[in-house]
Amino acid sequence: MTQANTTQQTYDQQLTKLANIVDLETYPIHDLEHPATKALIARCKVQLDDIGCSVIADFVLPEAQERMRQEARKLLPCIFRSEQKHNPYMTKEDKALAEQHPNRYLQHRTAGFINTDIIPKESDMLAMYDNDIMTRFIGECLGIWPIYPWADPLARCPYGVLEDGDYFPWHFDGNEFTVSVSVEQPDEGGTFEYAPNIRSIENENIEGVKRVINGDKTDVYELEWKPGYLQLFKGRYSLHRVQQVKGPRAWITALPTYMTDPDTVNRPEHSKQFYGRALPIHFEREGNRPDNLSD
């Protein structure tokens, strides 16, 4: 079989898998020249530039969303739950800084992750994530190419879980971009809030971060978030949190994550706080950072 035939066969297989997960009739993301796809990409680009976030409603087919929900529910006994205090940067508190510095602002977090390494290989979520068609579409929306599925074996595509009483305080992501898929929403609470593009590679904007964590919501947005929705988010530059969850239903969100650097992974401290452990790869690649921001 020639390389061209192999490439076409791989594409056909990926398209078949994607068609069972994504509503390709409404969102024909496999055809970048389709007028609907062009319009969708243009909208996502504008929203990401303006407010650091774009949401695509009912992106995942209902039956695929339900399979993801059942998968996550089945894996809940294997969840890594953490209960600790941390600052927005997920770094150690530096007591040499002024007490008002965001580094010294510690909030109590209770949350859990279903780490990527325990998600079944046949998972719909992984089939969508490890899919060149999907990756290319995401890159077009971000206006950045090439991008890569994250190299971090624990954090590349986990399920984030908040149950009754859980709260995920203000923080920045360690990765550049996050693509989220809502899997289950709670009866009450679980609102996603974010301050878009509050910092940049050139400017940490300490004063702006201080205003938000001290309660100023002037530049804070709330996300409309329902099962099957897909979100594109610049979490490295946008301060964000999930409000306390209440009731028997959980806040479950799949978090497929992409990077512009194929080798970067979480710092060991960040990995321990979020995913319960740091692997050799986290120590080996600690110096590989996409920028010089605090986290």
Secondary structure, DSSP 8 states (H G I E B T S, - for coil): --HHHHHHHHHHHHHHHHHTTB-TTT--TT-TTSHHHHHHHHHHHHHHHHHSEEEETT-B-HHHHHHHHHHHHHHGGG-EEEEEEE-TT-----TTS-TTSGGG--EEEEEEEE-GGGS-TT-HHHHHHS-HHHHHHHHHHHT--S-EE---TTTSS-EEEE-TT-BEEEE--SSSEEEEEEEE--SEE--EEEETT---SS---HHHHHHHHTT--TT-EE----TT-EEEE-TTTSEEEE--EESSS-EEEE--EEESSTT----HHHHHHHHS---HHHHHTTT--SS-S--
